């Protein structure tokens, strides 16, 4: 278990060097996802870039299943920060869905909107799988256990009456990309873009992103109001045209115990270095306060984030 705690570090002292002054270092455990997932690379980039400007804060990237696990581990106090779907912040306040029977997420605090992520299904070109109904009877990887991808993919298939018609597989994003390329599965589902597993597959194979009809998008939004229709640009993956699909909003979330000073420093550094973060992963280009929408989920913003946004004139309720 890692917490936002202060640990004393001392520089080595030699016979010719004066003793160094001890410096307090804050340890921050930040949950992302498994390799191949957007959250994994976002946290990795943030740890590297923010660490350059904040040597007093040691960010540890924690590999997890994704959003669902991040939220649960934040609630348990096993993480200090995480990338979490807005739907999971909302459900954890009840708690309901994947959080039913557990503690409420009353300790979750917003830092920033990380990005808006689409959920979509990937098949190989020429496989005969060209629309969502073609998934019936097929082996479909839904993501790693505990991930927000499994949550989103299952919701969407449920809304469309397809969940009970497929052969669901659970595997990491990277494994799913390899398994599809090797013919071990027929399709896989991915939340957020661009995802490394899809990008890498598209470089060597022709891929198909299964389209949603307007009626299907409306059905999904009517069934689960935390999804909204959006368009994934044609520049996202090689050979894939612009495609309409269901999106959900994803947030950078902190545990309430992380100090105001630490969060303020981290969020300030993140906005100062947003171009560098986005160069590491495109999703960081979407980061913004999104205060009002986050608070509608039933959780407040972190005092450190609030202080920064008020100073910058970015606070809106």
SULNOR-V613447 format. One record per pair of residues at least 6 apart in sequence whose ideal C-beta (glycine too) atoms are under 6 Angstrom apart, sorted by the first residue. I is the first residue (numbers start at 0). GAP is how many residues later the second one is. If there is no record, write none. Layout:
{{I & GAP} {I & GAP}}
This chain:
{{0 & 77} {1 & 27} {3 & 22} {3 & 24} {3 & 76} {3 & 254} {4 & 22} {5 & 18} {6 & 18} {7 & 14} {8 & 16} {9 & 12} {10 & 9} {12 & 6} {24 & 31} {24 & 33} {25 & 31} {25 & 236} {26 & 31} {27 & 29} {27 & 31} {27 & 52} {28 & 31} {28 & 33} {28 & 50} {28 & 51} {29 & 13} {29 & 29} {29 & 51} {30 & 31} {30 & 33} {30 & 39} {30 & 48} {30 & 51} {31 & 7} {31 & 8} {31 & 11} {31 & 51} {32 & 6} {32 & 7} {32 & 33} {33 & 29} {33 & 110} {33 & 138} {34 & 139} {35 & 136} {35 & 137} {35 & 138} {35 & 160} {35 & 161} {36 & 136} {37 & 154} {37 & 157} {37 & 245} {38 & 44} {40 & 240} {41 & 239} {41 & 241} {42 & 18} {43 & 17} {44 & 232} {44 & 235} {44 & 236} {46 & 12} {46 & 14} {48 & 224} {48 & 227} {48 & 228} {49 & 216} {49 & 219} {50 & 8} {52 & 216} {53 & 211} {53 & 215} {63 & 6} {64 & 79} {64 & 80} {64 & 81} {64 & 82} {65 & 81} {65 & 82} {65 & 83} {66 & 17} {66 & 18} {66 & 21} {66 & 81} {67 & 30} {67 & 78} {67 & 80} {67 & 83} {68 & 77} {69 & 12} {69 & 14} {70 & 13} {70 & 17} {70 & 21} {72 & 6} {73 & 8} {73 & 181} {74 & 28} {74 & 30} {79 & 175} {79 & 178} {80 & 173} {81 & 171} {82 & 31} {83 & 167} {83 & 169} {84 & 63} {84 & 163} {84 & 165} {85 & 163} {85 & 165} {85 & 211} {86 & 139} {86 & 161} {88 & 19} {88 & 208} {88 & 210} {89 & 207} {90 & 6} {90 & 8} {91 & 7} {91 & 13} {92 & 12} {92 & 205} {94 & 7} {94 & 9} {106 & 148} {106 & 149} {107 & 145} {107 & 191} {108 & 145} {108 & 147} {108 & 193} {109 & 141} {109 & 184} {109 & 191} {110 & 141} {110 & 143} {110 & 156} {110 & 191} {110 & 194} {111 & 140} {111 & 175} {112 & 138} {112 & 175} {112 & 177} {113 & 136} {113 & 137} {113 & 138} {114 & 135} {114 & 168} {114 & 171} {115 & 131} {115 & 133} {116 & 74} {116 & 75} {116 & 133} {117 & 75} {117 & 114} {117 & 127} {117 & 129} {118 & 33} {118 & 37} {118 & 72} {118 & 127} {119 & 89} {119 & 125} {120 & 66} {120 & 68} {120 & 89} {121 & 66} {121 & 76} {121 & 85} {122 & 6} {122 & 64} {122 & 85} {123 & 81} {124 & 81} {124 & 83} {128 & 58} {130 & 79} {131 & 78} {134 & 31} {135 & 29} {137 & 28} {137 & 48} {138 & 28} {138 & 30} {138 & 46} {138 & 47} {139 & 26} {139 & 47} {140 & 28} {140 & 30} {140 & 35} {140 & 44} {140 & 47} {141 & 8} {141 & 11} {141 & 26} {141 & 47} {142 & 6} {142 & 7} {143 & 28} {144 & 25} {147 & 43} {148 & 42} {151 & 39} {152 & 36} {154 & 69} {155 & 64} {156 & 6} {158 & 60} {158 & 61} {158 & 64} {159 & 56} {168 & 16} {172 & 24} {173 & 23} {175 & 12} {176 & 20} {176 & 24} {178 & 6} {179 & 8} {180 & 20} {180 & 24} {189 & 8} {192 & 39} {192 & 43} {193 & 42} {197 & 39} {200 & 6} {201 & 35} {201 & 36} {208 & 31} {208 & 34} {210 & 32} {211 & 33} {216 & 12} {219 & 7} {219 & 26} {220 & 6} {225 & 22} {226 & 19} {226 & 21} {227 & 19} {228 & 15} {229 & 17} {230 & 11} {230 & 13} {231 & 11} {231 & 13} {232 & 9} {233 & 7} {233 & 8} {253 & 9} {253 & 48} {259 & 43} {259 & 44} {262 & 39} {262 & 41} {262 & 42} {263 & 40} {263 & 43} {263 & 44} {266 & 38} {266 & 41} {267 & 40} {276 & 7} {277 & 6} {277 & 7} {288 & 20} {288 & 25} {290 & 10} {290 & 25} {291 & 24} {291 & 25} {308 & 6}}
